Amino acid sequence: MIKVEQLSKHFGKVKAVDNISFEVQEHENMILLGTSGCGKTTTLKMINRLIEPTSGNVFINNQDIFEQSPEILRRGIGYVLQNNGLFPHYTVAENIAVVPQLLKWDKKRIDTRTHELLEKLHLSKDYLNAYPGELSGGQQQRIGLARALVADPAVLLMDEPFGALDNVTRSSIHKEFKALDELKRKTIIMVTHDVQEAFELGDHICLMDKGKIVQDGTPSELLFKPENDFVKDFLKEQGLQLEFKTITIKSLWHLLSNEEIAGTGPGLLLNYNTDLWTVFERFKVVNAIPARLNMMNLENKEMKTVSFETLMSAFYQFQQQQQGA
Amino acid sequence: MNEQQQSLWEFMQQQSDKLLEQTIQHIGLTFISLFIAVLIGLPLGILISRKLKLSGPVLGIAGILQTIPSIALLGFMIPLLGIGAKPAITALLLYALLPIIRNTYTGITGVDAAVKEAAVAMGMSKWQVLFKVELPLAMPVIFAGIRTATVITVGVATLASFIAAGGLGEFIFGGISLNNTNMILAGAIPAALLAILFDFLLARLQKLNLKKLKTATAILPLLLILFSSFYFLPSAYGSKLKAGFTPEFMGRHDGNLGLQSKYGLKINTVVISDAVMYKAAYEKQLDVISGYSTDGRLKAYGLVVLNDDKGIFPPYYAAPIIKENSLKKFAGLEKILNLLANKINDSVMTALNYKTDYLHQSPEKVAKAFLVAQHLWKPAQNGNGEVVKIGSKIFGEQYILANMYSMLIKGYSNYGVATKTGLGGTKICFDALTNDGIDFYPEYTGTGLLAILQPSLKTVDSLTGNKDATYDYVQQQFQAKYGIKWLKPIGFNNAYALMMRKKQAKDLNIKTISDLKRYLESR
């Protein structure tokens, strides 16, 4: 879907982005991860030509983006900024309608689409005539997202979209973000410096440093098969938590034994794509001792009832296997 | 105080036609200039916000324009654009440029970078970003610039009357010259009110919230155009020749009023400053001007004085006037000042004026050369006695006289000297004298009579034309009323005179003011 080839950007003698290549598949959520100054934002902005590269190629749907006019290219790419970049002199409705108006949609179509999006993003219609300054940070960020999604672009670029939000707001937006069906149909490139966010939202992650990609892989590849010490160190601090968030029941299925006890009944049933972190959250609300949860393999509809202790020993076995491999 | 206000009110009522005309001219002049300044300044401001390298030079040049004294700028304009509306508007718009350019630049560069980036990333073109995002968001700052420019322009527009472009300056400067407080206030109060009013209106416009801003942005150009249309060139009577008279001359019985009542002269007249009048006549912008008979520029610009065959211009013999207190304080000063008595006749004064005005010699040099030639000059004693403060009006002749007196005092006494030259008019000089700002200055008998004493018309008529009677009258009256003494006359008579270019006067066979009238009335 998006193909980046040997892309470089030099500012004077500084190589902000140094000859990088990667691919993003359709409907994939790709994360550019790294510390500030690593070149991730520059890379992102070259994809909608906010920054013109020094050399290299970018293809979207096999089309060379440098052969299109930048305005037309950008109208087909959603863009979400860290500080939302909403126009302070436009109402919420006008802000959302910016791209449709550039695309010359008629008023009715814009209205219908705006209402549809507000509903999906859990925003009240009362806000439509408000100005961005009158909204909270989280609401502004949702409007920013609505603005990027309104014309239903196939590609969405997000520059630290949740970076300016407090932790509570951020985690609630993360949940919505994952649940939003609009986004499942998009090919997304997201820039972040937040490792947890990257692991939570990314299908695959490019970890960048000094303008180069250090490792390009799935979250579990980064975690369990780090390319070098840089990757290991980068993830170390939040290691265990990341693993819990990365590993699903599915990966441990073969290590889990069924501990069903007659008479406990079906109770809560978990989908086997659930990550361990979420499973732990569920254990907290189970009152029975020892606590057990029901899990289901979606492929063969096999059910297992597992206690916390069993789950943890399966996790450690899995870890050893991964590191041994 | 009450009486004063009432008489001001009476004056304004009496002159309401003129006041209204001047106010409308003033508003029109302000807004035409402002409108053009916005047309130039806004795009320039936008340009330098795009090409930051240009911002230094452009803002620098606009800043330098701002520092040129207004009168000098108006003076530069005459050879290029003549007199009247064109140079006035040009000068005014040059003054209005800086705040408009600077605020446009500051406003646009101050727009939040994230908002600009968002606009570009949404797929807006450069022009769309400018018109939909940058300009609307910069508008409050741009409005503030236009507001500053408006207030500056309302103020500077008073000077437009110097070059025959009309406006409230006609009353203000006429009033200063004529020592007529009501006339000054009749010009100054409306001018101040206009500045306050426009500032207030624009402030309201500026503080409108974002939603109404769109309407406001549309209203502003409309307002500018509407007010601009107020201005029309001072209307022509359709006479063959064009006259330029100083504001002072316009309001005096021995000036334009006398020309109208005694001669019945009807000529297309504009009001213009003495500083640029002669040059405008030379440049054929004007045909008849109200000059001074000893002015050096008469010689320099090839002008000729028309004979005052009905004797409406009273004698203007120059003599130093000094407070009696000062004469007591500075013993021997009277004798020193009288050294010049009867030493300078009309032609000598014209020649001296010619040296400063046309040959551009310094007044100091001219003064010294004259004193040396007259064997009056003595080297300065550099005494450390008390300081005598000499005043002078703001034209060449007075500068020369002030310098002569300064050298004489230094040479013949041990008093120190301080000169306060360039006091802008009779009223300012005379007020300075009565308030001890200066000790003496050279004044003219006619001015003393008509501008300061302002006796009844009957008295004026009885004195007109008689040099000695006028001198005796002012001498006696000044002593009685102000305790100010007229010393001996210097000798020359710097009377008002109508003048024309020599060649034109000869071609049209005009030698007297009556000839001029006859020519104007012929078909």
Interface residues (C-beta under 8 A of the other chain):
Chain A: N48 L50 E71 I72 L73 R74 R75 G76 I77 Y79 L81 Q82 N83 N84 G85 L86 F87 P88 H89 V98 V99 L102 Y131 R147
Chain B: D112 A114 V115 E117 A118 A119 V120 A121 M122 G123 M124 S125 Q128 K132 V133 P136 L137 L210 L213
